[in-house]
Structures are given as C-alpha cells and as structure tokens.
Amino acid sequence: MGLSLRLSYNQDRGVDIRMDEWIGQKLTLAVPLNALRAFEVAARHMSIKKAALELNLTPSAISHRLRLLEKVLGCKLFQRVGSQLELTEFGKSLAPPLAAGFAQIMVAVVDVMRDQSSAAPSRSTIE
C-alpha cells in the first residue's frame, strides 16, 4: 500500500493536510502520492512516455496513476490534442505547486543525506 495525503476541510482551521492518517471529519480525501508524482513528471515533460522513463515505470502504469488521480480529484488534468498532451485548466493550476513541493522534498532529502554522511564516523582499514 502506498503513502497518501489526507486532505480535509474544517471551517475553523481551514485545510488540514496529513500523511497516512485517518482524519475523523467530513470531506476527507485520500490522494495517492505516487499518482501526484506521476502527474508532476508527466506535466513537466508533457509526455507519458518520458514520465515512465524518468520514474522507471511503464507508460501504462503512468496512465493508470493519472486516471486514478483524475478520479480522486474529480476532474481531468490532461487532454489529448492530436498526438500531443495538453494540461487542462485544473492541470495548469496543480502542476506548479506540485513541482515546487517535490523539489522542496528533494532538497530536504539531499540535506539529510549530506548531513548524515558528514556525521558518520570515518572508517579506517587495517591491512
């Protein structure tokens, strides 16, 4: 089972976002992170095939994730114009914040990896 974001709306607090937790309120929606990632990469490349290559998945897997995300969100994110992909208005509004969010996640991961490697004790070899 994959990780998911849980979004809920509360009139007093606004939007509440949590990862992998059930929120005991109305209007809760589980959004699969792998589907969001597939959308972000496909939107950046404007290609399902290139997204599949980047994520080391099949184009069919990318398409399934995109359809799932569209079903969960209740709107189309892409439309086909001939052989080209085009973002819908919903897709255009979703792509930039997702790209920024995933970029921020990668910066945090790189920072942790860098901090971890500099804090690790050095190993000496005995010959």
Contacts in CASP RR format, 6 or more apart in sequence:
PFRMAT RR
TARGET T0000
AUTHOR 0000-0000-0000
METHOD contacts of the structure
MODEL  1
MGLSLRLSYNQDRGVDIRMDEWIGQKLTLAVPLNALRAFEVAARHMSIKK
AALELNLTPSAISHRLRLLEKVLGCKLFQRVGSQLELTEFGKSLAPPLAA
GFAQIMVAVVDVMRDQSSAAPSRSTIE
2 32 0 8 1.000
2 33 0 8 1.000
2 34 0 8 1.000
3 19 0 8 1.000
3 20 0 8 1.000
3 32 0 8 1.000
3 33 0 8 1.000
3 34 0 8 1.000
4 19 0 8 1.000
4 20 0 8 1.000
4 30 0 8 1.000
4 31 0 8 1.000
4 32 0 8 1.000
4 33 0 8 1.000
5 17 0 8 1.000
5 18 0 8 1.000
5 19 0 8 1.000
5 30 0 8 1.000
5 31 0 8 1.000
5 33 0 8 1.000
5 36 0 8 1.000
6 17 0 8 1.000
6 18 0 8 1.000
6 19 0 8 1.000
6 20 0 8 1.000
6 21 0 8 1.000
6 22 0 8 1.000
6 23 0 8 1.000
6 28 0 8 1.000
6 29 0 8 1.000
6 30 0 8 1.000
6 31 0 8 1.000
7 15 0 8 1.000
7 16 0 8 1.000
7 17 0 8 1.000
7 28 0 8 1.000
7 29 0 8 1.000
7 31 0 8 1.000
8 15 0 8 1.000
8 16 0 8 1.000
8 23 0 8 1.000
8 24 0 8 1.000
8 25 0 8 1.000
8 26 0 8 1.000
8 27 0 8 1.000
8 28 0 8 1.000
8 29 0 8 1.000
9 15 0 8 1.000
9 16 0 8 1.000
9 27 0 8 1.000
10 16 0 8 1.000
10 25 0 8 1.000
16 23 0 8 1.000
16 25 0 8 1.000
22 28 0 8 1.000
29 72 0 8 1.000
30 72 0 8 1.000
31 69 0 8 1.000
31 72 0 8 1.000
31 73 0 8 1.000
32 65 0 8 1.000
32 68 0 8 1.000
32 69 0 8 1.000
32 72 0 8 1.000
34 65 0 8 1.000
35 65 0 8 1.000
35 66 0 8 1.000
35 68 0 8 1.000
35 69 0 8 1.000
35 72 0 8 1.000
36 69 0 8 1.000
36 98 0 8 1.000
37 55 0 8 1.000
37 102 0 8 1.000
38 51 0 8 1.000
38 55 0 8 1.000
38 57 0 8 1.000
38 61 0 8 1.000
38 62 0 8 1.000
38 65 0 8 1.000
38 66 0 8 1.000
38 69 0 8 1.000
39 65 0 8 1.000
39 66 0 8 1.000
39 69 0 8 1.000
39 77 0 8 1.000
39 91 0 8 1.000
39 94 0 8 1.000
39 95 0 8 1.000
39 98 0 8 1.000
40 95 0 8 1.000
40 98 0 8 1.000
40 99 0 8 1.000
40 102 0 8 1.000
41 50 0 8 1.000
41 51 0 8 1.000
41 54 0 8 1.000
41 55 0 8 1.000
41 62 0 8 1.000
42 48 0 8 1.000
42 50 0 8 1.000
42 51 0 8 1.000
42 62 0 8 1.000
42 66 0 8 1.000
42 78 0 8 1.000
42 85 0 8 1.000
43 77 0 8 1.000
43 78 0 8 1.000
43 87 0 8 1.000
43 91 0 8 1.000
43 94 0 8 1.000
43 95 0 8 1.000
43 98 0 8 1.000
43 99 0 8 1.000
44 51 0 8 1.000
44 95 0 8 1.000
44 99 0 8 1.000
45 51 0 8 1.000
45 54 0 8 1.000
46 84 0 8 1.000
46 85 0 8 1.000
46 86 0 8 1.000
46 87 0 8 1.000
47 85 0 8 1.000
48 59 0 8 1.000
48 62 0 8 1.000
48 63 0 8 1.000
48 66 0 8 1.000
48 85 0 8 1.000
49 59 0 8 1.000
51 57 0 8 1.000
51 59 0 8 1.000
51 62 0 8 1.000
52 58 0 8 1.000
52 59 0 8 1.000
52 61 0 8 1.000
52 62 0 8 1.000
55 62 0 8 1.000
66 77 0 8 1.000
66 78 0 8 1.000
69 77 0 8 1.000
70 76 0 8 1.000
70 77 0 8 1.000
73 90 0 8 1.000
75 88 0 8 1.000
75 90 0 8 1.000
76 88 0 8 1.000
76 90 0 8 1.000
77 87 0 8 1.000
77 88 0 8 1.000
77 90 0 8 1.000
77 91 0 8 1.000
77 94 0 8 1.000
78 85 0 8 1.000
78 86 0 8 1.000
78 87 0 8 1.000
78 88 0 8 1.000
78 91 0 8 1.000
79 85 0 8 1.000
79 86 0 8 1.000
79 88 0 8 1.000
80 86 0 8 1.000
87 95 0 8 1.000
END
